[in-house]
């Protein structure tokens, strides 16, 4: 019994030392999406900055599939030693309701590290289409039900679920066209094959700035700095409405708190760098949060509750 007590005390005493020495070997950042998009460049940017600051490798591994749940499952089952972290997008909070029998508990098997930031989505259309405001969409949908189409990046995506709430609030019915990613959706919106598209401001902003798409609304409760001339839905009859994309960082549950605290502190330094802030705000339209672990967990649970209800109430299924 004395031996067991001494071993336990030794382990406890070793934790601060481990945190002080961390990272003593390369750290893996698991991105559960393909290269490109918004999560991958975020992880690579952070990894490069941390590598410079901490003189250790931060390696990004892409583990795509099942709306990010395959990579998340890998991290949930990884050793809780501070050498594996997960970067997620908003789908992380939808997957528990959308995908049956996830092999991990989203709320319990991953330790929150940081809510990096949020961003609204944009609703855009070809400039050759007649819609100049969302009120125009409502009028068209009421005049000819089931004829006005809107594309999203897939069934159960945040854009899809957001438009379900918007349709219910407006008393209209649009034709949902799910795509497998922002690329093909945007191409069809550019070509006019779909009346509108909803996607992150990061995906659509360059086409809007170039005049190839017309943005008619953003989904935050205020305008986006990336699209300052585009009114929010909250300004167009949907008072108080807000639906935000978000980015977060998690670790396997049980990762020692001293290591998480040190990692969090280093992340705060990275996100305070002017060039990092400019990149993320200009390219992703991100409202940087750099929040506490507790804020991330609270955000996650709130998003799971909100969007899980939309999925269940409307019988949404994954692609």
Secondary structure, 3 states (H helix, E strand, C coil): CHHHHHHHHHHHHHHHHHHHHCCCCCEEEEECCCCCCCHHHHHHHHHHHHHHHHCCCEEEEECCCHHHHHHHHHHHCCCCCCCEEEEECCHHHHHHHHCCCCCCCCCCCEEEEEEEEEEEEEEEECCCCCCCCHHHHHHHHHHCCCCCEEEECCCCCHHHHHHHHHHHHHCCCCEEEECCCHHHHHHHHHHCCCCEEEEEHHHHHHHHHCCCCEEEEECCCCCECCECCCCEHHHCCCCCCCCEEEEEEEEECCCCHHHHHHHHHHHHHHHCCHHHHHHHHHHHCCEECCCCHHHHHHHHHHHHHHHHHHHHHCCCCCC
